[in-house]
Amino acid sequence: MSTEKITCLLNWKATPYHLPLFLASKLGYFTEEGIKVAILEPNDPSDVTEIIGSGKADLGLKAMIHTIAGKARGYPIKSIGTLLDEPFTGVIHLSHKSGITEDFQTLRGKRIGYVGEFGKIQLDELTSHFGMTPQDYQAVRVGMNVTRGIIHGEIDAGIGIENVQQVELEEWSIEQGRSASDVKMLRIDELAELGCCCFCSILYIGNETFIKNNPEKVKKFLKAIKRATDVMIADPVTAYGKYMEMKPEMDSDINRKIFQRSFRYFSRDLKNVPRDWNKVTAYCKRLGIVDGDFVQNQTNELLTWDLLPESVPGLEPETVDTGVVSACCRRPQAQAIF
């Protein structure tokens, strides 16, 4: 059987929630589908939509809001499925020193870190809702280094997700002799009255020309990912062990905890959720990222299995003890993060 090659560009460095991709490779599911997948890590996460849109990578991962924004900017990209559904996203800070409370007005005069330009757009739009202007706070572009920026005092708070940056800060706080509860988040979905955190859902995306010319190849890719996802859901400890064989750095307390926190957000059927896409499209129009006649760049047509019903709106996913945290850990805390 001939092997067809696919390049897949991650949205960030390899992290615990990328497990389904690596597991599909480790267990030979891509090979069984007759495809060879090269999993690539970006030098700069902000370049992912451009790289995929230009055809320099076939498929990849990106948050929903960036996928929509990339299309609006002329990059021919489309979502073909979902990896993480609605991870909580917000302004994270250390309550013992930030001076920030649940009152958004306490962000006045603070240095707020953001990943890329759309984070700045979100912050500016939020401030307007609370009677503030962009001049009332200092925006600091820190890329993916929100955790490090807060720890080293470069920023007072930063935009992050509950299952990565918040976990990192909680672990650091414990190391410093404080409680994990010192880490607080002002959730953007609640502040902006969105009704969901779906703007940061992590999607499987692809170059539109590649998808159009290679639908069967893309179906095979997604089928392999679905098989790996099913294995992970059924036996997360064994699945995580296989991931560590490929990425030994995953064998640390903090990465295990990131996986544990991420587990409830994994999409079980990989579908693009129409309700979420409608909400985020409306939010992007509100932000001025897309215009009124924007056509959603997503499809479920390449998912070849029965899809689950949409979840109840506003229902928070249950936390599941995967057993991964309590399993043996050979490596120390991920010192490179801090």
C-alpha positions as CSV (number, residue, x, y, z in Angstrom):
1,M,0.0,0.0,0.0
2,S,1.4,3.4,-1.0
3,T,1.9,5.9,1.8
4,E,0.7,9.5,1.3
5,K,2.4,12.2,3.3
6,I,0.7,14.9,5.4
7,T,2.3,17.7,7.3
8,C,0.5,18.8,10.5
9,L,1.6,22.0,12.3
10,L,0.8,22.3,16.1
11,N,-0.5,25.5,17.5
12,W,2.3,25.6,20.1
13,K,5.2,23.4,21.3
14,A,4.2,19.8,22.1
15,T,2.0,19.9,25.1
16,P,-0.1,17.3,27.0
17,Y,-3.3,18.1,25.2
18,H,-1.7,17.2,21.9
19,L,-1.7,13.5,23.0
20,P,-4.3,12.2,20.4
21,L,-2.1,13.3,17.5
22,F,1.1,11.7,18.9
23,L,-0.8,8.6,20.0
24,A,-2.2,8.0,16.5
25,S,1.3,8.0,15.3
26,K,2.7,5.9,18.1
27,L,0.0,3.2,17.7
28,G,0.4,3.1,13.9
29,Y,-3.1,4.3,13.1
30,F,-1.8,6.7,10.5
31,T,0.2,3.9,8.9
32,E,-2.9,1.6,8.9
33,E,-4.8,4.3,7.1
34,G,-2.0,4.5,4.4
35,I,-0.8,8.0,5.4
36,K,2.4,9.3,6.9
37,V,2.0,12.3,9.1
38,A,4.9,14.7,10.0
39,I,3.9,16.5,13.3
40,L,5.7,19.9,13.3
41,E,6.1,22.5,16.1
42,P,6.1,26.2,15.2
43,N,8.9,28.6,16.1
44,D,6.2,31.3,16.5
45,P,2.6,30.2,17.2
46,S,1.4,33.5,15.6
47,D,2.6,32.2,12.3
48,V,0.5,29.0,12.2
49,T,-2.5,30.3,10.2
50,E,-0.3,32.0,7.7
51,I,1.9,28.9,7.2
52,I,-1.1,26.6,6.7
53,G,-2.9,29.2,4.6
54,S,0.1,29.5,2.3
55,G,0.2,25.8,1.8
56,K,3.6,25.3,3.6
57,A,1.8,22.9,5.9
58,D,-1.3,20.8,5.0
59,L,-3.1,20.6,8.4
60,G,-2.7,21.9,11.9
61,L,-4.2,23.2,15.1
62,K,-5.5,26.6,16.0
63,A,-8.0,28.3,18.3
64,M,-11.4,29.0,16.8
65,I,-11.1,32.8,17.1
66,H,-7.8,32.7,15.2
67,T,-9.2,30.3,12.6
68,I,-12.0,32.7,11.9
69,A,-9.7,35.7,11.9
70,G,-7.2,34.0,9.6
71,K,-9.9,33.4,7.1
72,A,-11.1,37.0,7.3
73,R,-7.6,38.1,6.5
74,G,-7.5,36.1,3.3
75,Y,-5.8,32.9,4.4
76,P,-7.6,29.9,2.9
77,I,-8.0,27.8,6.0
78,K,-10.9,25.7,7.3
79,S,-11.7,23.8,10.5
80,I,-12.2,20.1,9.9
81,G,-12.8,19.1,13.6
82,T,-12.2,19.9,17.2
83,L,-9.5,18.8,19.7
84,L,-10.5,20.7,22.8
85,D,-14.0,22.0,23.5
86,E,-14.3,25.3,25.3
87,P,-11.3,25.4,27.7
88,F,-11.9,28.2,30.2
89,T,-10.0,31.3,29.2
90,G,-9.4,34.5,31.0
91,V,-7.2,37.1,32.7
92,I,-5.0,35.1,35.1
93,H,-3.2,36.7,38.1
94,L,-1.7,36.1,41.5
95,S,-4.2,37.6,44.0
96,H,-1.6,38.1,46.8
97,K,0.3,40.8,44.8
98,S,-1.6,41.8,41.7
99,G,-4.1,44.1,43.3
100,I,-6.8,42.6,41.0
101,T,-10.2,41.5,42.3
102,E,-13.4,40.2,40.7
103,D,-14.1,43.9,39.8
104,F,-12.8,44.4,36.3
105,Q,-12.1,48.1,37.2
106,T,-9.1,46.8,39.3
107,L,-7.3,46.2,36.0
108,R,-6.8,50.0,35.7
109,G,-3.1,50.8,35.6
110,K,-2.1,47.1,35.4
111,R,0.3,45.5,32.9
112,I,-1.8,42.8,31.1
113,G,0.0,40.2,29.0
114,Y,-1.5,38.8,25.8
115,V,-0.5,36.2,23.3
116,G,-1.1,37.9,19.9
117,E,-3.0,40.8,18.3
118,F,-6.4,39.3,18.8
119,G,-5.8,39.1,22.6
120,K,-5.2,42.9,22.5
121,I,-8.4,43.4,20.5
122,Q,-10.4,41.3,23.1
123,L,-8.9,43.3,26.0
124,D,-9.7,46.6,24.4
125,E,-13.3,45.6,23.7
126,L,-13.7,44.4,27.3
127,T,-12.4,47.6,28.7
128,S,-15.0,49.5,26.7
129,H,-17.8,47.4,28.4
130,F,-16.5,48.5,31.8
131,G,-16.2,52.2,31.1
132,M,-12.4,52.0,30.4
133,T,-10.2,52.8,27.4
134,P,-7.0,51.1,26.2
135,Q,-5.1,53.9,27.8
136,D,-6.3,52.8,31.2
137,Y,-4.1,49.7,31.2
138,Q,-0.8,48.7,29.7
139,A,-1.0,45.9,27.1
140,V,2.2,43.8,26.9
141,R,2.6,41.2,24.1
142,V,4.3,38.2,25.7
143,G,3.4,35.5,23.2
144,M,3.1,32.1,24.9
145,N,5.2,33.3,27.9
146,V,2.3,34.5,30.1
147,T,3.3,32.2,33.0
148,R,6.9,33.3,33.0
149,G,5.9,37.0,32.6
150,I,3.7,36.8,35.8
151,I,6.3,34.9,37.8
152,H,9.1,37.3,36.9
153,G,7.0,40.4,37.5
154,E,7.0,41.6,33.9
155,I,3.2,41.7,33.9
156,D,0.6,41.9,36.6
157,A,-1.8,39.5,34.8
158,G,-2.2,37.8,31.4
159,I,-4.6,36.0,29.2
160,G,-4.3,32.2,29.5
161,I,-6.3,29.0,29.6
162,E,-7.4,27.2,32.7
163,N,-5.8,23.9,31.7
164,V,-2.3,25.2,30.9
165,Q,-1.2,28.6,32.3
166,Q,-3.4,28.4,35.3
167,V,-2.0,25.0,36.2
168,E,1.6,26.2,35.7
169,L,1.0,29.2,38.1
170,E,-0.8,27.0,40.7
171,E,2.2,24.6,40.8
172,W,4.6,27.5,41.1
173,S,2.5,29.1,43.9
174,I,2.6,25.8,45.8
175,E,6.4,25.7,45.4
176,Q,6.6,29.2,46.9
177,G,4.7,28.0,50.0
178,R,1.4,29.5,49.0
179,S,-1.9,27.9,48.0
180,A,-3.0,27.1,44.5
181,S,-6.0,29.2,45.3
182,D,-3.8,32.3,45.1
183,V,-4.1,32.0,41.3
184,K,-7.3,33.6,40.1
185,M,-9.0,34.0,36.7
186,L,-11.4,36.6,35.4
187,R,-13.1,34.5,32.7
188,I,-13.5,36.3,29.4
189,D,-16.7,34.5,28.5
190,E,-18.4,35.8,31.7
191,L,-17.0,39.3,31.4
192,A,-18.1,39.6,27.7
193,E,-21.4,37.8,28.3
194,L,-20.6,35.2,25.6
195,G,-22.3,32.2,27.2
196,C,-19.3,30.0,26.3
197,C,-15.5,29.8,26.2
198,C,-15.7,28.4,22.7
199,F,-13.6,31.2,21.1
200,C,-10.6,29.3,22.5
201,S,-11.7,25.8,21.4
202,I,-8.7,24.2,19.7
203,L,-9.5,23.0,16.2
204,Y,-8.0,20.7,13.6
205,I,-7.7,23.0,10.6
206,G,-6.3,22.7,7.1
207,N,-5.4,24.5,3.9
208,E,-8.6,24.7,1.9
209,T,-6.9,23.7,-1.4
210,F,-5.3,20.7,0.3
211,I,-8.7,19.7,1.8
212,K,-10.5,20.1,-1.5
213,N,-7.9,18.1,-3.5
214,N,-7.4,15.4,-0.9
215,P,-10.7,14.7,0.9
216,E,-10.0,11.0,1.3
217,K,-6.6,11.6,2.8
218,V,-8.0,14.1,5.3
219,K,-10.7,11.6,6.2
220,K,-8.0,9.0,6.9
221,F,-6.2,11.5,9.1
222,L,-9.3,12.2,11.1
223,K,-10.2,8.6,11.4
224,A,-6.8,7.8,12.9
225,I,-7.2,10.7,15.3
226,K,-10.6,9.5,16.4
227,R,-9.3,6.0,17.1
228,A,-6.5,7.5,19.2
229,T,-8.9,9.7,21.0
230,D,-11.1,6.7,21.8
231,V,-8.1,4.9,23.2
232,M,-7.1,7.9,25.3
233,I,-10.6,8.3,26.8
234,A,-10.9,4.6,27.6
235,D,-7.4,4.2,29.2
236,P,-5.8,7.6,29.8
237,V,-2.9,6.2,31.9
238,T,-1.7,3.8,29.2
239,A,-2.3,6.4,26.5
240,Y,-0.2,8.9,28.4
241,G,2.5,6.4,28.9
242,K,2.7,5.9,25.2
243,Y,2.9,9.7,24.7
244,M,5.9,9.8,27.2
245,E,7.7,7.3,25.1
246,M,7.6,9.7,22.2
247,K,8.0,12.9,24.4
248,P,9.9,12.1,27.6
249,E,9.4,15.7,28.8
250,M,5.7,14.8,29.4
251,D,6.8,12.8,32.4
252,S,6.7,15.6,34.9
253,D,4.3,16.4,37.6
254,I,3.2,19.6,36.0
255,N,2.6,18.1,32.5
256,R,0.6,15.3,34.1
257,K,-1.5,17.9,35.8
258,I,-2.0,19.8,32.6
259,F,-3.2,16.6,31.0
260,Q,-5.5,15.9,33.9
261,R,-7.0,19.4,33.7
262,S,-7.3,19.2,29.9
263,F,-9.1,15.8,29.9
264,R,-12.6,17.1,30.4
265,Y,-12.3,19.4,27.4
266,F,-11.3,16.7,24.8
267,S,-13.9,16.4,22.1
268,R,-15.2,12.9,22.1
269,D,-16.4,13.0,18.5
270,L,-14.2,15.8,17.0
271,K,-17.1,17.7,15.6
272,N,-17.3,21.4,14.9
273,V,-20.2,22.5,17.2
274,P,-22.5,24.7,15.1
275,R,-23.9,26.5,18.2
276,D,-20.3,27.5,19.3
277,W,-19.4,28.6,15.8
278,N,-22.5,30.8,15.7
279,K,-21.5,32.4,19.0
280,V,-17.9,33.0,18.1
281,T,-18.8,34.3,14.6
282,A,-21.1,36.8,16.3
283,Y,-18.3,37.7,18.8
284,C,-15.8,38.2,16.0
285,K,-18.3,40.6,14.3
286,R,-18.6,42.5,17.6
287,L,-14.8,42.7,17.8
288,G,-14.6,44.0,14.2
289,I,-12.5,41.0,13.1
290,V,-15.0,39.9,10.4
291,D,-17.7,41.7,8.5
292,G,-21.5,41.0,8.4
293,D,-21.4,38.6,5.5
294,F,-18.7,36.3,6.8
295,V,-19.2,32.6,5.8
296,Q,-18.1,30.2,8.5
297,N,-15.0,28.3,7.5
298,Q,-15.8,24.9,9.1
299,T,-17.1,21.5,8.1
300,N,-18.1,18.2,9.6
301,E,-18.3,16.5,6.2
302,L,-14.9,14.7,6.6
303,L,-15.9,13.0,9.9
304,T,-17.0,9.6,8.9
305,W,-18.7,8.4,12.1
306,D,-21.9,9.2,13.9
307,L,-21.7,12.5,15.8
308,L,-22.9,13.0,19.3
309,P,-25.8,15.4,20.1
310,E,-24.7,18.9,21.1
311,S,-24.2,19.3,24.8
312,V,-26.5,21.3,27.0
313,P,-25.6,25.0,26.7
314,G,-23.7,26.4,29.6
315,L,-23.2,22.9,31.2
316,E,-19.7,22.7,32.6
317,P,-17.9,19.4,31.7
318,E,-17.3,17.1,34.7
319,T,-13.8,16.6,36.0
320,V,-12.6,13.0,35.6
321,D,-9.7,11.5,37.6
322,T,-7.6,10.0,34.8
323,G,-5.1,8.4,37.2
324,V,-2.3,10.0,35.2
325,V,-1.2,12.4,38.1
326,S,-1.0,9.6,40.6
327,A,1.0,7.4,38.3
328,C,4.8,7.2,38.8
329,C,6.7,10.3,37.8
330,R,10.4,10.0,37.1
331,R,11.2,13.6,36.2
332,P,11.1,16.7,38.4
333,Q,8.8,19.7,37.9
334,A,9.1,21.2,34.4
335,Q,11.8,23.7,35.4
336,A,12.0,25.1,31.8
337,I,8.6,26.6,32.2
338,F,9.6,28.9,35.0
